Amino acid sequence: MSVFLEICLILSLLTVFYQDLKLRAIHIGLPIFICLIGILIFLDYAYPLNIIWHNAFFLILTFFGLYIYLTVKKKELVNPLKSIGLGDFLFFFAVIPYFTTANYILYFVSGMLFSIFSFLVLKKITKTNLVPLAGFLALYMVILRCISYVTNFDFFATKLI
């Protein structure tokens, strides 16, 4: 069953990458499907439920910080979803069950760096100003999953800190 779930996950992440790169949008069903697979994997590994709450709290706190920053910068109330797409926001929530808290924070930060560098390469090729953030983060997660399979090092649950 877990091999089937992993295949479904990889295919879903690659679909997010393709859709976000080509359409600059992702179907709302993809983050939901990715989250459902994550919950099944999470339950299969019998992780404590507080990991999901801690990861969600980190994400909410981060987006609240973005809201405060944008509001202060523009000197008016701002919708943070104007700066980051709804698909990107949903993708961040969808991948919560895959990581322990420290690893989720590391994925968040390193994924942003990966997205910046990937966007700089993409910008040279396509001359675009829109960042396919969910797509780059999905590709980054596929890369991490593949490295985990080859090296037997779990980037998602191993204590790194």
N, C-alpha and C positions, 0 to 999 in steps of 0.2 A: 504493500500500500504506500509506503513512504517513497519508493522509487517513482510510482505513478504521480504522487503529489509533487515531487521534485521536478519531474518532466513538465507537469502542468504549470508549475511556478516559472520555470525557465522560459517556456513558450509564452506565458502571459507577460513576463518582463520584457522579452524581445518584441512582443506586440506593442507594449507601451513605448518602447524605444522607437520603433518604426512609425507609429502613429504620431508621436510627438514631434519627431523629426520632419515628417512629410506634411502633416496637417496643422502642427502647432497646437494640437488639442488631443485629448485621449477620451475614449468612451468611458462613461461613468461606471460601467459594469466592470471594467478592468481593475480599478483599485478595490472594489468590493470583492471580486473573485480572488485577488491576491491576498486580501485580508482574511477571507474564509480559509484559504489554504494555510495561511500563517497560523490561524487559530487551531486548525487540525494538527499541524506540526507541533505547536506550542503544547497542546493537550497530550499529544503522543509522548513528548519528552517530560511531561509532568512538571513543568516549571512552576514556581510559585506565582500566583496571580498578581502579587504586588509589583512584579516587573512591568506588566502592562500599564498599571497606574502610574508608576514612576516615569516610564517613557512618555506617556500621554501628558503628564504634568510638565515634563521638560519641553515638549513640543508646544503646549499651550503657553507656557511661560516665554518661550522664544518668540512666538507669534504676537504675544502681548507686547513684548519688547519692540518688535517691528512696528506695531501699531503706535506705540508711544513715540518712537523715533520719527516715523513719518508725520505724525500729528504735530510734533514740535518743529520739525523741519519746514513744513508747509504752513504752520500757524493756523491750521483749521483741522477739524475732524476728518480723518482720511480712512477710506476702506482699504485695508491691507491687501485685499484680493485684487486690487488694481495693480499692485506691484508684483504680486506672485499669483499665478493662475490658480483657479479652483482645482484643476487636475493635479497641480503640484502639491497643493495643500492636502488633498485627499490621498495622494501617493505617500506623503510623509506619515499619515495616520495608518495607511494600509500596511506598511512594513514594520509597524511597532511590534507585532508578536514574534518577529524573527530574531530579535536582539535582546541580550541582557542590557541593563540600563547603561553601563559604562560603554559597552560596544555600540549601543544606539547613538550615544553622544559622539563617539568616535566616527561612526558611519556618517552622521549628520555633517560633522565638520569636514572630514576627509572627502565626503561626497560633494560638498560644495566646492572644495578645491579642485576635485576632478572635473566638475561641471564648468568651472571657470576656464581651466586649461583646454577642455574639449570645445567650449564655445569659441575660444580664441582661434583654434584650428578651424572650426566650422565657419567662422566669420571670414577667414581668408578665402575659403572655397566658395561660399554662397552669398557673401555680402549681406547678411541679415543682422538685425538688431534684437531679434526675439530669441530668448534662451529657452531651448526645450529641456527645462530643468528635470521634470519627471522622467523624460526619456534618458537623459544622461545618468540620473540616479539609478534607473532600472538597469542600464548597461553596466554601471559600476557594481551593482549587486550581482549581476550575472558573472562578472569577472571575479568577484570575491567568492561566489559559489564554486566556480570552476577551480580556482586556486585551492579552495578547501577540499575539493574532491581529490586533486592531484597530490597535495601535501599532507592530507589528513589533519590539518590544523583548522579548527573551527573558529572563523572570524566572528561568528554570531553569538556564541555562548562562552567561549574561553575567556577567563579573566586575563585581560591584557595589561591592566594597571595594578 
